[in-house]
Amino acid sequence: MQMVEKNIKIDGEKLKHQYAYRMVKRIFDVVASAIALVLLSPLFLILAIAIKIDDPNGPVFYTQTRVGKNGKTFQIIKFRSMISNADKLLARLKNQNEVEGAMFKMKNDPRITRVGRFIRKYSLDELPQLINVIGGSMSIVGPRPPLLSEVEQYTDYDKQRLMVVPGCTGMWQVGGRNDVDFDEMVHLDLTYIQNRSVWLDLKIMFETVKVMIIPNGAY
């Protein structure tokens, strides 16, 4: 992959004064997420049953500490796509990381269950994050919320990703996802932060629906 030039400088004062945008974004997040949770409740039930049948030893939902706006941590909620002791096995797989930079991705990760592979491919495992959106720790659109271990490896340039509320989807997810390395992901996220608007958010949401129907690199 091509080297990404690290030349984006986010204006923190400009972000603070985006009052109208932030208000519209928050109202839309809450209303859209609440409606989506109601409409998707039958799908949630089907996925919950499938997850328990596939691996009855673990819970349906998986929570994990992530880093949000200004470095504040929160618990992200997802459908469980891995075996119940997946976190304990991660250390053994670190040397098989297939993504450069402060992020772990492995295409044929042995920790992923059969149902988990399917729901990851179509991004269904991330639907419970709508609960995070209603709670305010996440937005529908924004940078991917990183792990604490990832942030520990961030440079000051990378930490600019943490200047806004993280999202369920964003430019990284629709721009290649796991086919994109860490530096490119940071570049896409900072490009979004620098240019974010209601229209850009709507465009990313539209592209996200397309990606869920025709996956672009999720695993």
C-alpha angles and dihedrals in degrees: 000000000000120000112257115225111232100220107122115114115189116217104226093192091055090053091051092056097051090102099146093046094049092048094050091044093051094048091048092047094054097042096043093045093049092050092045093051091053094046093044096046093102089053090048089055093049092049092047092054092046092050093051093046092049095047113006094178096073136056124266093238128050124206125195136174112253134175118247138177115343091000095296112150126225140168113261117209122217139156106265110255099168137062114278096258096044096125092056091054095050095088090061091055100044092101090057095059110142097195123076117232137018097342136081121224129156121178097209096035105173091211093069116099125223093256089041092058090054097047091045092052091056095034091242091134089069097056094095087064085083084080088058089050093055089048091053100240090107140026128214090247125034144089119318109268107243131217121255089246090055094049089052087066095047123118119219087261092055092048089068085082087072095061093091138040110280120242144222088232136012146151091300093056094049094036100063106301110199091013087066121079125225098266091050090048091053090048092051092047094049090047088055093048091049093050104027118147139147090266093050090049091052091048092051091048090051091049089048091058089052091050092050089055095042107025117221104198109323119148 
